[in-house]
Amino acid sequence: IVVYLMGLAVFMDEYASTMIVGTALRGLTDHVRVSREKLSFIVDCTASPIAGVMPISTWIAHQITQIDVGIKDAGYVRDSAPALFLMSIPTRFYSWFMLIFVLFNILSGRDWAFMYWAEKRARETKKSCTDRPDSATTEQVDASDVSEPFCTKGYTLLQTSSHAEVIVKDGIPARWWNAVIPFAGLVFMYVPLLFYSGAEQASGGVGWHSSARDILGKADSWATLHWVGGFTLILQVVLYACQYNSEWGGCLLTPRETIDAAMNGGIVYFKNGVALLLAFAYAQTVKDLQLSKWLIDCLGDTSEAGLPPLVFALCAVFSLGTGTSKGTTIVFMPAVIPLAVHIGGMDNVSLLTTTISAVLGGAVWGDHCSPVSDTTVLSASASQVQLFDHVKTQFPYALFTGIMAIALGFAPCGGGFLVPWNCILLGIFLVPAIHVLLSSIPMFGGSVGIYCPRTDQTEHGLDATRRSVKRLASTFCGCGCTCSCRCSCNTDDKVSSPRQKQQQQQQQ
């Protein structure tokens, strides 16, 4: 639930959401025995969908620009591009249904297909992912599989045959604010710098006199993340160096130790960075082949009810192959808007907005399922799970949600049978109901339960969900963090476990 809520909170940009949420909450999900596959699924499916339905995000200018190109080609003058963008938000059925599905999936504690087996493995064997032993504690790692630490002073890079991870420096106190303050600084600095990028920096900027939507739409989110990363590193250097105690041997972390730890952490993302570069190269190659023209020709003459589902399917196929949601909208939006106006006429605004949403929905669907998608690679990287495992477990859920979006949203709304909000209400009831039915198939799905570290038990059923939500609410209210991550919920200045063991041996 915490991952879901943080994904909703960081709604300004999908890249920021995947990197911030996945990296920050990896230790917490490991502690409560949630698989890395489930973590990456929640991170990925609360990034693009929430950015797609929010009226303010980095997607705005791109979407409005493509809509404007399409309506000019169609000679449509009844509504402006920004107005059509806002009117299409209720018809973003794939995004709405995915957010509904993810929330119910978390609260129900039920899974099916590959995600079911991943969650069963995490609950029963304590292995958060398939490529290595769980490293929530260093004692669980086989000594024969561990190489010499990168540095012997703590904060070290733990290296196994298949994984590298920065671990806690020996002998320092576990204080929750050492994690919260840098994270809060990162989040609160991101938005102002994003506005600064759009107003002043990116391609000359649009100026501070422009609207917030235009400024955010013009912003360069990648460059902003670089600025925020540098600011956060400086904040950490100062914060950790100021905490001095002779019992720790000096600073909590010296400036060199902080910077070395950051560089060591960068090693973890190196392979995924290479994969991301190759994904961009592949996507550009597919676009240069102009496969979109063949896909658009496949639409032909169709009915009003059939146009949005067909557009969604074709955009999904194209986005799956190219791995780029924004590239898909660039290719399809100017082509399908004139087609929607031709089929429905100038007065059928419902068909037009539903078709616009079908393009965006199909683009996001392919972005979720494609192994060459930038957000898919980033989600797997931030969650530290194998890319294939992330795609394999997420694909059935995305396919199910896409089918529900077509059947309950795009087809009835495009045909004028239901208004958008009725389709969303229908999805609120039927998407969870069918999810429960699929998870009830023997050997295919079932209840994976909710693990509580306080009792060291996995609880099942609605009562388990109620107790888990109650514990979460009490944690947010400051009433104790009994089921939180051991590194962030300790408000006492307790040292790490190796130091405690050494002190106990000396006392004996």
C-alpha positions as CSV (number, residue, x, y, z in Angstrom):
1,I,0.0,0.0,0.0
2,V,2.9,2.4,0.8
3,V,4.4,1.7,-2.6
4,Y,1.0,2.4,-4.3
5,L,0.5,5.7,-2.3
6,M,4.0,6.9,-3.1
7,G,3.5,6.1,-6.8
8,L,0.4,8.3,-6.7
9,A,2.2,11.0,-4.9
10,V,5.0,11.3,-7.4
11,F,2.6,11.9,-10.3
12,M,4.5,14.6,-12.1
13,D,6.7,12.3,-14.2
14,E,6.9,8.6,-14.9
15,Y,10.7,8.5,-14.8
16,A,10.9,10.2,-11.5
17,S,8.2,7.9,-10.1
18,T,9.9,4.7,-11.1
19,M,13.4,5.7,-9.8
20,I,12.3,7.3,-6.6
21,V,9.6,4.9,-5.4
22,G,11.4,1.7,-6.4
23,T,14.8,2.6,-5.0
24,A,13.4,4.1,-1.7
25,L,11.0,1.2,-0.8
26,R,13.1,-1.8,-1.9
27,G,14.3,-2.5,1.6
28,L,10.8,-2.2,3.1
29,T,9.2,-4.6,0.7
30,D,12.0,-7.1,1.3
31,H,11.3,-6.9,5.0
32,V,7.6,-7.7,4.6
33,R,8.4,-10.5,2.1
34,V,7.0,-8.9,-1.0
35,S,8.6,-10.1,-4.1
36,R,10.7,-7.8,-6.2
37,E,8.5,-8.7,-9.2
38,K,5.4,-7.4,-7.3
39,L,7.4,-4.2,-6.3
40,S,8.4,-3.5,-9.9
41,F,4.8,-4.2,-11.0
42,I,3.3,-1.6,-8.6
43,V,6.1,0.9,-9.4
44,D,5.6,0.5,-13.2
45,C,1.8,0.5,-13.1
46,T,1.5,3.6,-10.9
47,A,4.0,5.6,-13.0
48,S,2.6,6.1,-16.5
49,P,-1.1,5.6,-15.7
50,I,-1.2,8.3,-13.0
51,A,0.9,10.7,-15.2
52,G,-1.6,10.0,-18.0
53,V,-4.7,10.9,-16.0
54,M,-3.4,13.9,-14.1
55,P,-4.2,17.3,-15.6
56,I,-0.7,18.5,-14.6
57,S,2.3,16.4,-15.6
58,T,5.3,16.3,-18.0
59,W,3.0,14.6,-20.5
60,I,0.7,17.6,-21.0
61,A,2.5,19.5,-23.8
62,H,3.3,16.4,-25.7
63,Q,-0.2,15.1,-25.7
64,I,-1.8,18.5,-26.5
65,T,0.6,19.1,-29.3
66,Q,-0.2,15.8,-31.0
67,I,-4.0,16.4,-30.5
68,D,-3.6,19.9,-32.1
69,V,-1.9,18.4,-35.1
70,G,-4.7,15.9,-35.5
71,I,-7.6,18.3,-35.3
72,K,-5.9,20.7,-37.7
73,D,-5.5,17.9,-40.2
74,A,-9.2,17.0,-39.7
75,G,-10.4,20.5,-39.9
76,Y,-12.0,20.2,-36.5
77,V,-12.7,23.6,-35.0
78,R,-15.4,23.0,-32.4
79,D,-13.0,22.5,-29.5
80,S,-9.4,23.4,-28.8
81,A,-6.7,20.8,-28.2
82,P,-6.4,21.6,-24.5
83,A,-10.2,21.2,-24.1
84,L,-10.1,17.9,-25.8
85,F,-7.2,16.8,-23.6
86,L,-9.2,17.6,-20.5
87,M,-12.4,16.0,-21.8
88,S,-10.5,12.8,-22.6
89,I,-9.3,12.3,-19.1
90,P,-12.5,10.4,-18.0
91,T,-12.1,8.1,-21.0
92,R,-8.5,7.0,-20.1
93,F,-10.0,3.6,-19.3
94,Y,-6.8,1.6,-19.3
95,S,-5.1,3.9,-16.9
96,W,-8.2,4.1,-14.6
97,F,-8.7,0.3,-14.7
98,M,-5.0,-0.4,-14.0
99,L,-5.0,1.9,-10.9
100,I,-8.2,0.1,-9.7
101,F,-6.7,-3.3,-10.4
102,V,-3.4,-2.6,-8.6
103,L,-5.2,-1.3,-5.5
104,F,-7.5,-4.3,-5.2
105,N,-4.7,-6.7,-6.0
106,I,-2.8,-5.3,-3.0
107,L,-5.8,-5.2,-0.6
108,S,-7.1,-8.7,-1.5
109,G,-3.7,-10.4,-1.1
110,R,-4.6,-12.6,-4.1
111,D,-2.6,-13.2,-7.3
112,W,-2.6,-15.4,-10.3
113,A,-0.3,-16.6,-13.2
114,F,3.4,-15.9,-12.8
115,M,2.9,-13.2,-10.1
116,Y,1.3,-15.8,-7.9
117,W,4.3,-18.1,-7.9
118,A,6.7,-15.1,-7.4
119,E,4.7,-14.0,-4.3
120,K,4.5,-17.6,-3.0
121,R,8.3,-17.9,-3.3
122,A,8.8,-14.6,-1.4
123,R,6.4,-15.5,1.4
124,E,7.6,-19.1,1.9
125,T,11.3,-19.0,1.1
126,K,12.1,-15.4,2.0
127,K,13.7,-14.9,-1.4
128,S,12.6,-11.6,-2.8
129,C,13.8,-12.4,-6.4
130,T,14.9,-15.4,-8.4
131,D,18.5,-14.4,-9.2
132,R,20.0,-14.4,-5.7
133,P,19.4,-15.2,-2.1
134,D,17.5,-12.5,-0.2
135,S,19.9,-10.0,1.2
136,A,17.8,-8.3,3.8
137,T,20.4,-9.4,6.3
138,T,24.0,-10.2,5.4
139,E,24.0,-13.4,7.5
140,Q,21.6,-15.0,5.0
141,V,24.1,-14.9,2.2
142,D,26.3,-18.0,1.6
143,A,29.9,-17.1,2.5
144,S,31.2,-19.1,-0.4
145,D,29.2,-16.9,-2.8
146,V,30.5,-13.6,-1.5
147,S,33.7,-11.9,-2.7
148,E,35.8,-9.6,-0.6
149,P,34.0,-6.3,0.1
150,F,34.8,-3.3,-2.0
151,C,35.8,-1.4,1.1
152,T,36.4,-2.7,4.6
153,K,35.1,0.4,6.5
154,G,31.4,-0.5,6.2
155,Y,28.8,0.9,3.8
156,T,30.4,-1.7,1.6
157,L,29.4,-3.1,-1.8
158,L,28.3,-6.7,-1.0
159,Q,29.2,-8.7,-4.1
160,T,27.9,-12.2,-4.9
161,S,28.1,-14.2,-8.1
162,S,24.9,-12.6,-9.4
163,H,24.3,-9.4,-7.5
164,A,25.8,-6.3,-6.0
165,E,24.3,-4.3,-3.2
166,V,25.4,-1.5,-0.9
167,I,25.0,-2.7,2.7
168,V,25.0,-0.8,6.1
169,K,28.2,0.4,7.5
170,D,29.1,-1.5,10.7
171,G,28.7,0.1,14.1
172,I,26.6,3.2,13.2
173,P,23.1,4.0,14.6
174,A,20.0,3.3,12.5
175,R,18.2,6.7,12.6
176,W,15.0,7.1,10.5
177,W,15.7,10.7,9.7
178,N,18.9,9.8,7.8
179,A,16.7,8.2,5.2
180,V,13.7,10.5,5.4
181,I,15.5,13.9,5.1
182,P,17.4,13.1,1.9
183,F,14.3,11.5,0.3
184,A,12.1,14.5,1.3
185,G,14.8,16.9,-0.1
186,L,14.8,15.0,-3.4
187,V,11.0,15.1,-3.7
188,F,10.5,18.7,-2.7
189,M,13.4,20.0,-4.9
190,Y,12.2,18.0,-7.9
191,V,9.0,20.1,-8.6
192,P,10.6,23.6,-8.4
193,L,13.5,22.5,-10.6
194,L,11.1,20.9,-13.0
195,F,9.3,24.3,-13.3
196,Y,12.7,26.0,-13.7
197,S,13.6,23.6,-16.5
198,G,10.4,24.2,-18.4
199,A,10.5,28.0,-18.0
200,E,14.1,28.8,-18.5
201,Q,16.3,25.8,-19.6
202,A,14.8,23.2,-21.9
203,S,15.1,24.4,-25.5
204,G,15.1,28.0,-24.3
205,G,12.1,27.5,-22.1
206,V,8.6,29.0,-22.5
207,G,9.0,31.7,-19.8
208,W,7.4,32.2,-16.4
209,H,4.4,34.0,-17.9
210,S,3.2,30.7,-19.4
211,S,0.7,28.4,-17.7
212,A,1.8,25.7,-15.4
213,R,0.8,23.0,-18.0
214,D,2.9,24.6,-20.7
215,I,5.9,25.0,-18.4
216,L,5.7,21.3,-17.1
217,G,5.1,20.1,-20.6
218,K,8.3,21.8,-21.8
219,A,10.4,20.6,-18.9
220,D,13.2,18.1,-19.4
221,S,12.6,15.5,-16.7
222,W,15.9,13.7,-17.3
223,A,18.0,16.8,-16.8
224,T,15.9,17.7,-13.7
225,L,16.6,14.3,-12.2
226,H,20.3,14.9,-12.7
227,W,20.1,18.3,-10.9
228,V,18.0,16.8,-8.0
229,G,20.4,13.8,-7.7
230,G,23.4,16.2,-7.3
231,F,21.5,18.3,-4.7
232,T,20.5,15.2,-2.7
233,L,24.1,13.9,-2.7
234,I,25.4,17.2,-1.3
235,L,22.6,17.1,1.3
236,Q,23.6,13.6,2.3
237,V,27.3,14.5,2.5
238,V,26.6,17.4,4.9
239,L,23.9,15.5,6.9
240,Y,26.0,12.5,7.6
241,A,29.3,14.4,8.2
242,C,27.6,16.6,10.9
243,Q,26.6,13.6,13.0
244,Y,29.8,13.0,14.9
245,N,30.5,10.6,17.8
246,S,33.7,9.1,19.0
247,E,32.1,5.7,19.6
248,W,31.5,5.4,15.9
249,G,35.1,6.4,15.1
250,G,34.1,9.9,13.9
251,C,31.4,10.9,11.5
252,L,28.4,8.8,10.7
253,L,29.8,8.8,7.2
254,T,32.7,10.9,6.0
255,P,32.2,12.8,2.8
256,R,34.4,10.3,1.0
257,E,32.4,7.4,2.4
258,T,29.1,8.9,1.3
259,I,30.4,9.6,-2.3
260,D,32.0,6.1,-2.6
261,A,28.7,4.6,-1.4
262,A,26.8,6.5,-4.1
263,M,29.3,5.4,-6.7
264,N,29.0,1.8,-5.6
265,G,25.3,2.0,-5.8
266,G,25.6,3.2,-9.4
267,I,27.2,-0.1,-10.3
268,V,23.9,-1.8,-9.6
269,Y,22.2,0.2,-12.5
270,F,25.0,-0.2,-15.1
271,K,23.6,-3.3,-16.9
272,N,20.1,-1.7,-17.0
273,G,21.6,1.5,-18.4
274,V,23.1,-0.4,-21.3
275,A,19.8,-2.2,-21.9
276,L,18.0,1.2,-22.0
277,L,20.4,2.5,-24.6
278,L,19.8,-0.6,-26.8
279,A,16.1,-0.2,-26.3
280,F,16.2,3.4,-27.6
281,A,18.2,2.2,-30.7
282,Y,15.7,-0.6,-31.4
283,A,12.7,1.8,-31.1
284,Q,14.2,4.3,-33.5
285,T,14.9,1.5,-36.0
286,V,11.2,0.3,-35.9
287,K,9.9,3.9,-36.4
288,D,12.3,4.4,-39.3
289,L,10.8,1.3,-41.0
290,Q,7.4,3.2,-41.0
291,L,5.5,0.2,-39.8
292,S,2.8,2.5,-38.5
293,K,1.5,3.2,-42.0
294,W,0.7,-0.5,-42.4
295,L,-1.0,-0.6,-39.1
296,I,-3.2,2.4,-39.8
297,D,-4.2,1.0,-43.1
298,C,-5.6,-2.0,-41.2
299,L,-8.3,0.1,-39.6
300,G,-10.2,0.5,-42.9
301,D,-13.9,1.3,-42.5
302,T,-15.2,0.5,-39.1
303,S,-18.1,1.4,-36.9
304,E,-18.2,4.0,-34.1
305,A,-18.1,1.2,-31.4
306,G,-15.3,-0.6,-33.2
307,L,-12.9,2.3,-33.8
308,P,-11.6,2.9,-30.3
309,P,-10.9,-0.8,-29.6
310,L,-9.1,-1.2,-32.9
311,V,-7.1,2.0,-32.3
312,F,-6.2,0.7,-28.8
313,A,-5.1,-2.7,-30.1
314,L,-3.0,-1.2,-33.0
315,C,-1.3,1.3,-30.7
316,A,-0.6,-1.4,-28.2
317,V,1.1,-3.6,-30.8
318,F,3.2,-0.7,-32.1
319,S,4.1,0.4,-28.6
320,L,5.0,-3.2,-27.6
321,G,7.4,-3.4,-30.6
322,T,9.0,0.1,-30.2
323,G,8.9,0.4,-26.4
324,T,7.9,4.1,-26.5
325,S,4.6,5.5,-25.5
326,K,5.3,9.0,-26.6
327,G,6.6,7.8,-30.0
328,T,3.3,5.9,-30.4
329,T,1.3,9.0,-29.9
330,I,3.4,10.9,-32.3
331,V,2.8,8.3,-35.0
332,F,-0.9,7.5,-34.4
333,M,-2.6,10.6,-33.0
334,P,-2.4,12.8,-36.2
335,A,-3.7,9.8,-38.2
336,V,-6.6,8.5,-36.1
337,I,-8.2,11.9,-35.2
338,P,-9.2,12.7,-38.8
339,L,-10.5,9.1,-39.0
340,A,-12.6,9.6,-35.9
341,V,-14.0,12.8,-37.3
342,H,-14.8,11.2,-40.6
343,I,-16.6,8.3,-39.0
344,G,-18.5,10.1,-36.2
345,G,-18.8,13.6,-37.7
346,M,-17.9,17.0,-36.2
347,D,-20.5,16.8,-33.5
348,N,-19.6,13.3,-32.1
349,V,-17.2,14.6,-29.4
350,S,-17.6,11.4,-27.4
351,L,-16.1,9.3,-30.2
352,L,-13.3,11.7,-30.7
353,T,-12.2,11.9,-27.0
354,T,-12.6,8.1,-26.7
355,T,-10.4,7.6,-29.7
356,I,-7.8,10.0,-28.3
357,S,-7.8,8.0,-25.1
358,A,-7.5,4.8,-27.0
359,V,-4.2,6.0,-28.5
360,L,-2.9,7.0,-25.1
361,G,-4.2,3.8,-23.5
362,G,-2.6,1.5,-26.1
363,A,0.6,3.4,-25.9
364,V,0.8,2.9,-22.1
365,W,-0.2,-0.8,-22.4
366,G,2.7,-1.5,-24.8
367,D,5.0,0.6,-22.6
368,H,4.0,-1.8,-19.7
369,C,4.6,-5.0,-21.6
370,S,7.6,-4.2,-23.8
371,P,11.0,-5.4,-22.6
372,V,12.5,-2.6,-24.6
373,S,10.4,0.1,-22.9
374,D,12.3,2.8,-21.0
375,T,9.9,2.7,-18.0
376,T,9.9,-1.1,-17.9
377,V,13.7,-1.2,-17.8
378,L,13.8,1.6,-15.2
379,S,11.2,-0.1,-13.0
380,A,13.1,-3.4,-13.1
381,S,16.4,-1.5,-12.4
382,A,15.0,0.5,-9.5
383,S,13.4,-2.6,-8.0
384,Q,16.5,-4.7,-8.6
385,V,14.8,-7.5,-10.4
386,Q,15.6,-9.3,-13.6
387,L,14.0,-7.6,-16.6
388,F,12.6,-10.8,-17.9
389,D,11.0,-11.6,-14.5
390,H,9.4,-8.2,-14.4
391,V,7.9,-8.5,-17.9
392,K,6.8,-12.1,-17.4
393,T,4.9,-11.4,-14.2
394,Q,3.4,-8.1,-15.4
395,F,2.3,-9.1,-18.8
396,P,-0.8,-11.2,-17.8
397,Y,-2.0,-8.4,-15.5
398,A,-1.6,-5.8,-18.3
399,L,-3.3,-8.1,-20.8
400,F,-6.2,-8.6,-18.5
401,T,-6.6,-4.9,-17.8
402,G,-6.3,-4.1,-21.5
403,I,-9.1,-6.5,-22.3
404,M,-11.3,-5.1,-19.5
405,A,-10.6,-1.5,-20.9
406,I,-11.8,-2.6,-24.3
407,A,-14.9,-4.5,-23.2
408,L,-16.0,-2.2,-20.4
409,G,-14.7,1.2,-21.6
410,F,-13.6,1.8,-25.2
411,A,-16.3,-0.2,-27.0
412,P,-19.4,0.9,-25.1
413,C,-18.3,4.5,-24.7
414,G,-17.2,4.9,-28.3
415,G,-20.5,3.5,-29.5
416,G,-22.4,5.9,-27.2
417,F,-24.0,3.2,-25.1
418,L,-22.5,4.4,-21.8
419,V,-21.0,7.6,-20.5
420,P,-17.4,7.5,-19.3
421,W,-18.1,7.6,-15.6
422,N,-20.6,4.7,-15.9
423,C,-17.9,2.7,-17.6
424,I,-15.5,3.5,-14.7
425,L,-18.1,2.5,-12.1
426,L,-18.6,-0.8,-14.0
427,G,-14.9,-1.4,-14.0
428,I,-14.7,-0.7,-10.2
429,F,-17.0,-3.7,-9.7
430,L,-16.1,-6.1,-12.5
431,V,-12.3,-5.8,-12.6
432,P,-11.9,-6.9,-9.0
433,A,-14.6,-9.6,-9.3
434,I,-13.0,-11.2,-12.4
435,H,-9.6,-10.9,-10.7
436,V,-10.9,-12.9,-7.7
437,L,-12.4,-15.6,-10.1
438,L,-9.0,-16.0,-11.9
439,S,-7.1,-16.2,-8.6
440,S,-9.5,-19.0,-7.5
441,I,-8.4,-21.4,-10.3
442,P,-6.4,-24.2,-8.6
443,M,-2.7,-24.3,-9.4
444,F,-3.1,-21.0,-11.3
445,G,-3.7,-18.5,-8.5
446,G,-4.8,-18.1,-4.9
447,S,-4.3,-16.1,-1.8
448,V,-0.7,-15.3,-1.0
449,G,-1.6,-13.5,2.2
450,I,0.0,-10.6,4.0
451,Y,3.2,-11.1,6.0
452,C,3.6,-9.4,9.4
453,P,7.2,-9.2,10.7
454,R,5.9,-8.6,14.2
455,T,4.3,-12.0,14.5
456,D,6.4,-13.7,11.8
457,Q,3.2,-15.1,10.3
458,T,1.5,-14.8,6.9
459,E,-2.2,-13.8,7.4
460,H,-5.0,-14.5,4.9
461,G,-8.4,-13.1,4.3
462,L,-10.2,-9.7,4.7
463,D,-9.3,-9.6,8.4
464,A,-5.6,-9.7,7.5
465,T,-6.1,-6.8,5.1
466,R,-8.0,-4.9,7.8
467,R,-5.2,-5.4,10.4
468,S,-2.5,-4.5,7.9
469,V,-4.3,-1.3,7.0
470,K,-4.8,-0.5,10.6
471,R,-1.1,-1.0,11.4
472,L,-0.2,1.2,8.4
473,A,-2.6,4.0,9.6
474,S,-1.1,3.8,13.1
475,T,2.4,4.1,11.7
476,F,1.5,7.2,9.8
477,C,-0.1,8.6,12.9
478,G,3.2,8.1,14.8
479,C,1.9,5.2,16.9
480,G,4.8,2.9,16.4
481,C,6.4,1.2,13.4
482,T,6.3,-2.4,14.4
483,C,5.9,-3.6,10.8
484,S,8.1,-1.2,9.1
485,C,11.6,-1.6,7.7
486,R,14.2,-2.2,10.4
487,C,16.4,0.6,9.1
488,S,13.8,3.3,9.0
489,C,11.5,2.6,11.9
490,N,14.1,2.5,14.7
491,T,13.7,5.8,16.5
492,D,16.3,4.8,19.1
493,D,20.0,5.2,18.4
494,K,20.6,1.4,18.2
495,V,23.6,0.3,16.4
496,S,23.6,-2.4,13.7
497,S,23.5,-6.0,14.5
498,P,27.2,-6.8,14.1
499,R,28.1,-4.1,16.6
500,Q,25.5,-5.4,19.0
501,K,26.8,-8.9,18.8
502,Q,30.4,-7.6,19.5
503,Q,29.3,-5.7,22.5
504,Q,27.4,-8.7,23.9
505,Q,30.4,-10.9,23.5
506,Q,32.6,-8.4,25.4
507,Q,30.1,-8.2,28.3
508,Q,30.0,-12.0,28.6
